[in-house]
Amino acid sequence: MSDLRYAFRTLRKSPGFTLVALLTLGLGIGANAAIFSVVQGVLLRPLPYQEPERLVRLFHTHAEQGVMDGAFSPQDFDDLTRELAGPRSPWERLGAYWFTAGHSGMTLTGEGEPRRLEAAMVGAGFFPTLGVEAARGRTLRPEENVPGADRVVMLSDRLWRRSFGADPRIVGGTLRLDGEAFTVAGVMPPSFQFPAREVDVWAPISLIAEDDIPHRRALRWMHVVGRLRPGTNLERAGAQTDALLARLAAAYPDSNEGWSAARLVRLHEALVGDVRPALVVLLAAVAGVLLIACANLANLLLARATTRGRELAVRAALGAGRRRLVRQLLIESVLLALAGGALGLLLAVWGVDALVALAAGDLPRPDEVRPDAGVVAFTFVLSLLTGLAFGLLPAFRASRLDDLHGVLKEGGRGGGGGRGRSLARNGLIVAETALAVVLLVGAGLMLRSFSSLLHVDPGFRAENVLSLSLTFPDTTDAEPGRLVAVRDEVVRRVEALPGVIAAGGAKTLPLAGGGEPYGYTVPGRSGALAEVQPQAGVFIVTPGYFRALGIPVLAGRAFTDRDGEEQPVIVVNRALARQVWPGEPAVGKALMLGEYRLEIVGVVGDVRSAGLAADPGSAVYIPSTLAPRSTMKLFVRTASDPLALAGAVRETIWQVDRDLPISDIAALPQVVAADVARPRFLSVLLALFGALALTLAAVGLYGVVAYGVGQRTHEIGIRMALGAGRGRVLRGVVGQGMRWTLLGLALGLAGAFAATRLLAGLLFGVAPTDAVTFAGVALLLAAAAALASWVPARRAAATDPLTALRSE
């Protein structure tokens, strides 16, 4: 306690040093605490299900087609559940579901404006497999997952609170969904957000009729999650599942040939696995920043210990042993680190919200990201370790009082100093320079990668385009043709609005997916294309789609209003045309999609439908008249700001049908921005950490050079008195600082060459060993080091020899 009180007094007497140290530690520890909050919430916190370690995602694979994350057909899933239901099965339960954001929805009416709810269609084993119960009411029963008894839903906690005011009476009540009355069985807990946090309701999968998604063995659309029996490992479960799938492939060669294996992934890994590398890189980056901060503070304490030489000598003369002196100095360091950790924790509380906002919804499990007791404990331990890390070396160096009498006689100037302490300070500069180089190279690579991604041509023009989602009533059985008539009337009226240039619709958003996969054949073609049926993404579009999105027509023509009524025609993209008819015109030729022969009337440019980082695959566009869909993304190209017309577009649509739900209204550039949310998140954070590392390294070098100039004032005065010019003094001081910087730069470039290979999977359009990035970082850091050395060198060159000598 005596040492602690003394440490308080010592730090209070040096407010400048204490403030600089607290800010440095607060930024370093705060950044680590904020990133750890994300890592803990996303990667470390277990899923909120019963025994989540036994939950597994099953993916149907086809090695020859390169499909490693395929779904299962309803028939294959039924065979799986039937064959793997015995007591010797590795599976305790299997559950199926179907969810595609923006497509698997239900229309809510009778509660104000019509709304489109995101719906997950789930099988009878879904909730029992996950081991979750309703927070209010109950979950769906197996007998409710059959046609005729399946008008029942579960509500998400978010929907229950936002739309129904958390009214408990909603349980057991009814909602009008898709024009029919559904009973609300229960409300799920807030922590349950599977298969996605966007889900508003869970409904029986039996609601998916044959007309919605054909129930054929060759059509795989069911996602499967399983619960392993206690004590069963993935290898055994995988072997038995593969054996069954191989038998199915042999029994049904027309539909299952090649689909003879499954890939099993722990559910937690399946949910967060793709973001793990980015978070690990960020955690390593903030650790590097903290190490640089520790090196800076160690240098400050080494310099400060020199001025405290007399104080430490007096304590030693009064009987304090070296252990006592080290303990005193370490208590000061740890006290400083704990105070910096408290400041860092406050910064982290604010920083976590900023991180989640920066991720723009692309971070899995964002509701789990929060500073909690685990983050506080991490920050406390990290602060203790930080205090020891930057305090040990200065404490041991300062407590070495070999010439106690000399120190007392000199009055503390240089006590315990000498060549050893100078080497320690310079060694710390080398270390923090090397770390800064590694961080700056990583940040530079990510920024170049992000820039390359932004310069990719998506294949369409997003500027001045309004995007919104529509759901039309499915009346194909009761009133054939009404869906098409309502859709066409909506598009016609919207296109007639003042300020609208073109309007068109499709089932999906650009960059949101590769279309509906269909195999195709070429009539009369033999060879490879006949032996292995290739696949193309099929997009169902209205005639104005290409004009609204600015997709160029390269040959032939786009669709007209009469296409589909007289003859079945299609438009293909350039990638498919080049693959099937290299060097030949594709217009006028035909493709077979299933049993349908479709004539090609146009070729359009390639659109990167699966994302900016993905190559555009083969695409076939079908007029919406041939294959009407109840959901549509409407794109409206305007002459000015598209959001300014959003209200007029909405009112025009409701003039056609007041019950049409409209959702996801946004300017199309926002869709493009969302596609690069994750690389932007990583690039911005690495750039911030790199800038902080550069600043700390430059400040550290400045401090060492300035301290050296202060210690050599007498020597510099003598040199100048003997004829050394200011230029020579300037070059000598700058050269001394640059010598250690260049050594750290060389070590850092070597370390970056090895470390940045870990970034290979996160980069786009740039190599991990990109010479431009390495050279740019070297020049930047050398320039910063030269500036940091030049400022104290200029002061040294301005020294008056007589004043310097007289002060001695």
ZAMARGU-4260 file (C-alpha; in steps of 0.2 Angstrom, whole numbers, plus 5000, padded with zeros to 4 digits):
<rodrens>
0) 5000/5000/5000 | 5015/5012/5003 | 5021/5008/4986 | 5004/5011/4979 | 5002/5028/4987
5) 5019/5033/4982 | 5015/5028/4964 | 5000/5039/4964 | 5010/5054/4970 | 5024/5051/4957
10) 5012/5050/4943 | 5002/5065/4949 | 5019/5075/4950 | 5022/5072/4931 | 5005/5076/4923
15) 5012/5078/4905 | 5020/5061/4905 | 5005/5053/4914 | 4993/5061/4901 | 5003/5055/4886
20) 5004/5037/4894 | 4986/5036/4897 | 4981/5041/4880 | 4993/5029/4872 | 4987/5015/4883
25) 4969/5020/4881 | 4969/5019/4862 | 4979/5003/4862 | 4970/4993/4876 | 4953/5001/4870
30) 4956/4995/4852 | 4960/4977/4858 | 4944/4977/4870 | 4933/4983/4856 | 4939/4970/4843
35) 4939/4956/4857 | 4921/4961/4860 | 4917/4957/4842 | 4928/4941/4842 | 4919/4935/4858
40) 4902/4938/4852 | 4904/4931/4835 | 4917/4917/4837 | 4919/4912/4855 | 4901/4913/4863
45) 4892/4897/4861 | 4876/4897/4851 | 4860/4899/4862 | 4854/4881/4859 | 4854/4866/4869
50) 4871/4857/4868 | 4876/4867/4853 | 4892/4857/4851 | 4881/4843/4844 | 4873/4853/4830
55) 4879/4850/4813 | 4875/4858/4795 | 4874/4844/4782 | 4879/4850/4764 | 4875/4839/4749
60) 4891/4838/4738 | 4895/4835/4720 | 4914/4834/4717 | 4914/4834/4698 | 4903/4850/4697
65) 4913/4858/4711 | 4897/4859/4722 | 4902/4859/4741 | 4888/4867/4749 | 4873/4860/4740
70) 4855/4857/4748 | 4845/4841/4748 | 4829/4837/4738 | 4813/4833/4748 | 4814/4815/4743
75) 4833/4813/4748 | 4829/4821/4765 | 4815/4809/4768 | 4826/4794/4764 | 4839/4801/4776
80) 4827/4803/4790 | 4820/4786/4787 | 4836/4777/4785 | 4846/4786/4799 | 4832/4784/4812
85) 4838/4768/4820 | 4846/4767/4837 | 4863/4764/4829 | 4862/4779/4819 | 4874/4793/4822
90) 4860/4806/4821 | 4848/4809/4835 | 4837/4821/4825 | 4837/4829/4808 | 4828/4845/4803
95) 4825/4853/4786 | 4821/4871/4782 | 4821/4883/4767 | 4825/4902/4768 | 4831/4914/4755
100) 4831/4932/4760 | 4819/4942/4749 | 4810/4927/4742 | 4804/4916/4756 | 4791/4928/4763
105) 4773/4930/4768 | 4762/4945/4765 | 4754/4952/4781 | 4738/4962/4779 | 4725/4969/4791
110) 4738/4977/4802 | 4740/4994/4794 | 4749/4995/4777 | 4753/4978/4769 | 4770/4971/4774
115) 4781/4958/4768 | 4788/4947/4782 | 4803/4936/4780 | 4798/4918/4783 | 4808/4903/4786
120) 4799/4887/4781 | 4804/4873/4793 | 4801/4854/4794 | 4793/4845/4809 | 4811/4841/4816
125) 4818/4859/4815 | 4814/4865/4832 | 4817/4848/4841 | 4834/4846/4832 | 4840/4864/4838
130) 4833/4861/4855 | 4824/4877/4857 | 4808/4881/4865 | 4796/4896/4863 | 4798/4911/4875
135) 4779/4912/4874 | 4767/4899/4868 | 4774/4883/4860 | 4784/4878/4844 | 4776/4870/4829
140) 4770/4852/4831 | 4774/4838/4819 | 4755/4835/4815 | 4754/4854/4809 | 4767/4851/4796
145) 4755/4843/4783 | 4744/4851/4770 | 4727/4857/4777 | 4734/4858/4795 | 4748/4870/4792
150) 4740/4887/4795 | 4751/4891/4810 | 4766/4901/4813 | 4779/4906/4826 | 4784/4925/4828
155) 4801/4932/4830 | 4804/4942/4846 | 4808/4957/4835 | 4792/4956/4825 | 4782/4953/4841
160) 4788/4969/4849 | 4789/4981/4834 | 4773/4976/4826 | 4762/4970/4840 | 4768/4980/4855
165) 4774/4964/4864 | 4756/4960/4867 | 4755/4943/4875 | 4737/4940/4869 | 4744/4938/4851
170) 4748/4920/4856 | 4733/4909/4851 | 4727/4924/4840 | 4726/4925/4821 | 4736/4934/4808
175) 4731/4936/4789 | 4746/4930/4779 | 4745/4928/4760 | 4726/4931/4761 | 4723/4917/4774
180) 4721/4916/4793 | 4736/4909/4802 | 4736/4904/4821 | 4751/4911/4831 | 4757/4896/4840
185) 4771/4906/4850 | 4784/4919/4851 | 4803/4914/4850 | 4816/4921/4862 | 4826/4936/4856
190) 4842/4925/4855 | 4834/4913/4842 | 4839/4920/4825 | 4841/4905/4814 | 4843/4903/4800
195) 4845/4922/4799 | 4842/4937/4810 | 4830/4944/4796 | 4817/4930/4799 | 4801/4937/4805
200) 4790/4921/4806 | 4793/4902/4805 | 4780/4892/4796 | 4778/4874/4791 | 4788/4868/4776
205) 4772/4859/4770 | 4766/4876/4764 | 4778/4876/4749 | 4767/4869/4736 | 4773/4860/4720
210) 4769/4875/4710 | 4780/4886/4721 | 4795/4874/4721 | 4794/4857/4712 | 4796/4843/4723
215) 4807/4832/4712 | 4822/4822/4717 | 4833/4831/4705 | 4829/4848/4713 | 4838/4852/4729
220) 4832/4866/4739 | 4830/4859/4757 | 4844/4864/4770 | 4847/4852/4783 | 4853/4853/4801
225) 4857/4838/4812 | 4860/4834/4830 | 4873/4820/4834 | 4870/4807/4847 | 4881/4809/4862
230) 4898/4803/4860 | 4897/4802/4841 | 4910/4811/4831 | 4909/4819/4813 | 4920/4806/4805
235) 4908/4792/4810 | 4892/4802/4805 | 4900/4807/4789 | 4904/4789/4784 | 4887/4783/4787
240) 4878/4797/4779 | 4890/4795/4763 | 4886/4777/4763 | 4867/4781/4762 | 4869/4794/4749
245) 4880/4783/4738 | 4866/4770/4739 | 4853/4783/4733 | 4865/4789/4719 | 4865/4770/4713
250) 4846/4768/4715 | 4842/4785/4706 | 4856/4788/4693 | 4845/4800/4683 | 4844/4813/4697
255) 4857/4808/4710 | 4873/4803/4700 | 4888/4811/4707 | 4878/4817/4723 | 4885/4803/4733
260) 4893/4812/4748 | 4889/4825/4761 | 4900/4838/4769 | 4897/4840/4788 | 4901/4856/4797
265) 4898/4861/4815 | 4884/4873/4815 | 4894/4887/4824 | 4907/4885/4811 | 4894/4886/4797
270) 4887/4902/4803 | 4903/4911/4806 | 4917/4902/4797 | 4918/4914/4783 | 4921/4929/4794
275) 4934/4920/4805 | 4950/4925/4795 | 4945/4943/4795 | 4943/4944/4813 | 4959/4935/4817
280) 4968/4947/4806 | 4960/4962/4815 | 4964/4954/4832 | 4983/4952/4827 | 4983/4970/4820
285) 4977/4977/4837 | 4989/4966/4846 | 5003/4974/4836 | 4997/4991/4839 | 4997/4988/4858
290) 5015/4981/4857 | 5020/4997/4848 | 5012/5007/4862 | 5021/4996/4875 | 5038/4999/4866
295) 5035/5018/4866 | 5030/5018/4885 | 5046/5007/4889 | 5056/5020/4880 | 5048/5034/4890
300) 5051/5025/4906 | 5069/5022/4902 | 5072/5041/4898 | 5062/5045/4914 | 5072/5033/4925
305) 5088/5043/4920 | 5081/5059/4928 | 5075/5048/4943 | 5093/5041/4946 | 5096/5052/4961
310) 5079/5047/4969 | 5083/5028/4966 | 5100/5030/4973 | 5094/5038/4989 | 5082/5024/4991
315) 5095/5011/4989 | 5107/5021/5001 | 5093/5020/5014 | 5092/5001/5012 | 5080/4997/4998
320) 5086/4982/4989 | 5085/4979/4970 | 5069/4968/4972 | 5061/4983/4982 | 5065/4995/4968
325) 5059/4984/4954 | 5043/4981/4964 | 5040/5000/4966 | 5043/5004/4948 | 5032/4989/4942
330) 5018/4995/4953 | 5019/5012/4945 | 5019/5004/4927 | 5004/4992/4932 | 4994/5007/4940
335) 4997/5017/4924 | 4991/5002/4913 | 4976/4999/4924 | 4971/5017/4922 | 4974/5016/4904
340) 4964/5000/4903 | 4949/5009/4912 | 4950/5023/4899 | 4951/5010/4885 | 4936/5001/4891
345) 4926/5017/4890 | 4932/5019/4872 | 4928/5001/4868 | 4910/5003/4874 | 4908/5017/4861
350) 4919/5008/4848 | 4909/4992/4848 | 4893/5001/4842 | 4904/5009/4828 | 4911/4993/4823
355) 4894/4985/4821 | 4888/5000/4811 | 4904/4999/4800 | 4900/4981/4796 | 4884/4987/4789
360) 4874/4971/4793 | 4887/4959/4786 | 4893/4953/4803 | 4886/4937/4809 | 4878/4937/4826
365) 4879/4956/4828 | 4866/4955/4843 | 4879/4945/4853 | 4893/4958/4851 | 4893/4968/4867
370) 4905/4973/4881 | 4901/4961/4895 | 4909/4954/4910 | 4920/4943/4899 | 4927/4959/4890
375) 4930/4968/4907 | 4940/4953/4913 | 4949/4952/4896 | 4953/4971/4898 | 4959/4969/4916
380) 4971/4955/4912 | 4977/4963/4896 | 4980/4979/4907 | 4990/4969/4919 | 5001/4961/4906
385) 5003/4977/4897 | 5010/4986/4913 | 5022/4972/4915 | 5027/4972/4897 | 5032/4990/4896
390) 5038/4991/4914 | 5049/4976/4916 | 5064/4982/4906 | 5064/5000/4912 | 5063/4993/4930
395) 5077/4981/4929 | 5088/4994/4920 | 5084/5008/4932 | 5087/4997/4947 | 5105/4993/4942
400) 5115/5006/4952 | 5133/4999/4950 | 5141/5016/4955 | 5129/5022/4970 | 5142/5035/4976
405) 5144/5042/4958 | 5126/5044/4955 | 5123/5053/4972 | 5138/5064/4968 | 5132/5069/4950
410) 5114/5073/4956 | 5105/5060/4946 | 5111/5065/4929 | 5113/5049/4919 | 5111/5038/4934
415) 5111/5020/4928 | 5113/5026/4911 | 5127/5022/4898 | 5128/5011/4883 | 5117/4997/4889
420) 5102/5009/4891 | 5105/5017/4874 | 5105/5000/4866 | 5089/4996/4875 | 5080/5012/4868
425) 5087/5009/4851 | 5082/4991/4851 | 5064/4996/4856 | 5064/5008/4841 | 5069/4994/4829
430) 5055/4983/4836 | 5041/4995/4835 | 5047/5000/4817 | 5047/4982/4812 | 5029/4980/4819
435) 5023/4996/4811 | 5029/4990/4794 | 5020/4974/4795 | 5004/4983/4800 | 5006/4996/4786
440) 5009/4983/4773 | 4994/4973/4778 | 4983/4989/4778 | 4990/4994/4761 | 4986/4977/4753
445) 4968/4978/4760 | 4966/4995/4753 | 4973/4991/4736 | 4961/4976/4736 | 4946/4986/4741
450) 4950/4999/4728 | 4952/4985/4715 | 4935/4978/4720 | 4927/4996/4719 | 4934/4997/4701
455) 4926/4981/4695 | 4912/4984/4682 | 4897/4975/4689 | 4889/4974/4672 | 4875/4987/4675
460) 4874/5005/4680 | 4867/5008/4697 | 4867/5027/4698 | 4849/5035/4698 | 4841/5018/4700
465) 4827/5015/4713 | 4825/4997/4719 | 4810/4990/4729 | 4802/4973/4732 | 4785/4968/4728
470) 4774/4953/4731 | 4759/4949/4720 | 4744/4939/4726 | 4746/4921/4720 | 4730/4919/4710
475) 4736/4908/4696 | 4724/4894/4700 | 4709/4905/4704 | 4712/4918/4690 | 4725/4913/4678
480) 4734/4927/4670 | 4729/4940/4684 | 4747/4940/4692 | 4755/4944/4675 | 4741/4957/4672
485) 4744/4966/4689 | 4763/4966/4687 | 4762/4973/4669 | 4750/4986/4675 | 4762/4991/4689
490) 4777/4992/4678 | 4767/5002/4665 | 4761/5015/4677 | 4777/5017/4686 | 4786/5020/4669
495) 4774/5033/4665 | 4778/5044/4680 | 4787/5061/4677 | 4805/5059/4679 | 4806/5040/4676
500) 4816/5035/4661 | 4813/5016/4662 | 4806/5003/4674 | 4809/4984/4674 | 4808/4969/4686
505) 4817/4953/4690 | 4815/4940/4704 | 4832/4944/4711 | 4843/4959/4715 | 4859/4961/4705
510) 4875/4955/4715 | 4863/4945/4727 | 4864/4928/4718 | 4868/4918/4702 | 4849/4915/4697
515) 4840/4899/4697 | 4852/4885/4692 | 4846/4875/4677 | 4855/4862/4666 | 4854/4865/4648
520) 4858/4856/4632 | 4861/4862/4614 | 4849/4854/4601 | 4859/4843/4589 | 4876/4846/4598
525) 4887/4831/4602 | 4903/4830/4612 | 4907/4837/4629 | 4892/4848/4630 | 4881/4833/4627
530) 4890/4821/4638 | 4891/4833/4654 | 4875/4844/4655 | 4882/4862/4660 | 4872/4873/4671
535) 4867/4892/4669 | 4859/4904/4680 | 4841/4908/4675 | 4834/4925/4677 | 4816/4929/4675
540) 4814/4947/4669 | 4801/4960/4662 | 4805/4968/4645 | 4811/4984/4653 | 4824/4976/4664
545) 4839/4978/4653 | 4835/4997/4650 | 4832/5000/4668 | 4848/4993/4674 | 4858/4999/4659
550) 4864/4982/4654 | 4870/4983/4636 | 4862/4973/4622 | 4877/4967/4612 | 4868/4957/4598
555) 4850/4955/4593 | 4837/4963/4604 | 4829/4964/4621 | 4812/4957/4626 | 4796/4965/4620
560) 4779/4964/4628 | 4774/4951/4615 | 4788/4939/4619 | 4781/4923/4627 | 4764/4925/4620
565) 4768/4919/4602 | 4784/4909/4604 | 4796/4905/4619 | 4812/4915/4617 | 4827/4919/4628
570) 4841/4931/4630 | 4858/4925/4635 | 4874/4933/4641 | 4890/4935/4633 | 4899/4922/4644
575) 4886/4908/4639 | 4887/4913/4620 | 4906/4912/4620 | 4906/4896/4629 | 4893/4887/4618
580) 4896/4896/4601 | 4914/4903/4601 | 4917/4914/4586 | 4899/4911/4580 | 4883/4922/4582
585) 4872/4915/4596 | 4856/4925/4590 | 4844/4913/4580 | 4851/4897/4589 | 4842/4888/4602
590) 4844/4880/4619 | 4835/4866/4628 | 4830/4870/4646 | 4823/4853/4651 | 4810/4848/4638
595) 4808/4866/4632 | 4816/4872/4616 | 4820/4891/4617 | 4826/4902/4603 | 4839/4915/4607
600) 4834/4933/4601 | 4848/4943/4610 | 4865/4943/4618 | 4868/4955/4633 | 4883/4960/4643
605) 4889/4950/4658 | 4882/4954/4675 | 4892/4949/4691 | 4876/4942/4698 | 4885/4932/4712
610) 4895/4947/4719 | 4908/4959/4713 | 4922/4947/4718 | 4914/4932/4708 | 4916/4930/4689
615) 4900/4932/4679 | 4894/4914/4675 | 4883/4908/4661 | 4866/4917/4662 | 4849/4914/4653
620) 4836/4927/4654 | 4817/4922/4652 | 4803/4934/4649 | 4792/4934/4665 | 4777/4930/4655
625) 4783/4912/4652 | 4787/4909/4671 | 4778/4922/4682 | 4784/4923/4700 | 4774/4931/4714
630) 4789/4941/4720 | 4798/4954/4710 | 4812/4967/4712 | 4807/4982/4703 | 4820/4994/4696
635) 4816/5012/4692 | 4829/5022/4682 | 4826/5041/4685 | 4832/5057/4678 | 4838/5063/4696
640) 4838/5057/4714 | 4829/5041/4714 | 4824/5042/4732 | 4815/5058/4729 | 4802/5048/4718
645) 4800/5034/4731 | 4784/5041/4738 | 4776/5044/4720 | 4781/5026/4715 | 4774/5018/4730
650) 4757/5028/4728 | 4756/5023/4710 | 4758/5005/4714 | 4745/5005/4727 | 4733/5013/4714
655) 4734/4997/4705 | 4732/4986/4721 | 4731/4993/4739 | 4736/4977/4746 | 4752/4975/4737
660) 4766/4975/4750 | 4781/4986/4746 | 4798/4983/4755 | 4816/4986/4754 | 4815/5003/4746
665) 4833/5009/4742 | 4844/5017/4729 | 4853/5004/4720 | 4871/5011/4724 | 4867/5005/4742
670) 4865/4987/4735 | 4882/4989/4728 | 4889/4996/4744 | 4882/4982/4754 | 4891/4969/4743
675) 4908/4977/4748 | 4903/4979/4767 | 4915/4966/4773 | 4931/4971/4763 | 4927/4989/4768
680) 4925/4984/4786 | 4942/4976/4786 | 4951/4989/4775 | 4945/5004/4786 | 4950/4996/4802
685) 4967/4990/4796 | 4970/5007/4789 | 4966/5015/4806 | 4977/5003/4815 | 4991/5006/4802
690) 4990/5025/4804 | 4990/5023/4823 | 5005/5012/4822 | 5014/5024/4810 | 5010/5038/4822
695) 5016/5029/4838 | 5032/5023/4829 | 5036/5041/4823 | 5033/5048/4840 | 5043/5035/4848
700) 5058/5039/4836 | 5056/5057/4840 | 5056/5054/4858 | 5072/5044/4857 | 5081/5056/4846
705) 5075/5071/4856 | 5081/5063/4872 | 5098/5059/4864 | 5100/5077/4858 | 5096/5083/4876
710) 5109/5071/4883 | 5122/5077/4871 | 5120/5095/4872 | 5137/5098/4880 | 5145/5086/4867
715) 5136/5095/4852 | 5142/5112/4859 | 5160/5107/4860 | 5159/5100/4842 | 5152/5116/4836
720) 5165/5126/4845 | 5178/5116/4837 | 5171/5120/4819 | 5158/5108/4816 | 5145/5116/4805
725) 5126/5116/4807 | 5124/5105/4792 | 5136/5092/4799 | 5127/5092/4816 | 5110/5090/4807
730) 5116/5076/4796 | 5124/5067/4811 | 5108/5068/4822 | 5096/5063/4807 | 5108/5049/4802
735) 5108/5042/4820 | 5089/5041/4820 | 5088/5034/4803 | 5101/5020/4806 | 5089/5011/4818
740) 5074/5015/4808 | 5081/5007/4792 | 5086/4991/4802 | 5068/4990/4809 | 5062/4993/4791
745) 5072/4979/4784 | 5066/4967/4798 | 5048/4973/4796 | 5048/4970/4777 | 5055/4953/4779
750) 5041/4949/4792 | 5028/4957/4781 | 5033/4946/4767 | 5030/4930/4777 | 5015/4937/4787
755) 5004/4944/4773 | 5003/4927/4764 | 4990/4924/4778 | 4979/4938/4769 | 4979/4929/4752
760) 4961/4923/4755 | 4955/4940/4759 | 4963/4950/4744 | 4955/4953/4727 | 4966/4958/4712
765) 4982/4961/4722 | 4996/4948/4727 | 5001/4946/4745 | 5019/4951/4740 | 5013/4966/4729
770) 5029/4976/4726 | 5020/4993/4725 | 5013/4991/4742 | 5030/4986/4750 | 5039/5000/4741
775) 5026/5013/4746 | 5026/5007/4764 | 5045/5008/4765 | 5045/5026/4758 | 5031/5032/4769
780) 5039/5025/4785 | 5056/5032/4780 | 5049/5049/4776 | 5040/5049/4793 | 5056/5043/4802
785) 5066/5057/4793 | 5054/5070/4799 | 5053/5063/4817 | 5073/5064/4817 | 5074/5081/4808
790) 5064/5091/4821 | 5076/5087/4836 | 5091/5088/4824 | 5086/5105/4819 | 5085/5110/4837
795) 5102/5103/4840 | 5109/5112/4825 | 5103/5128/4832 | 5113/5126/4848 | 5123/5140/4854
800) 5141/5133/4858 | 5144/5146/4872 | 5127/5143/4880 | 5129/5124/4880 | 5146/5125/4887
805) 5141/5138/4900 | 5127/5127/4906 | 5139/5114/4911
</rodrens>
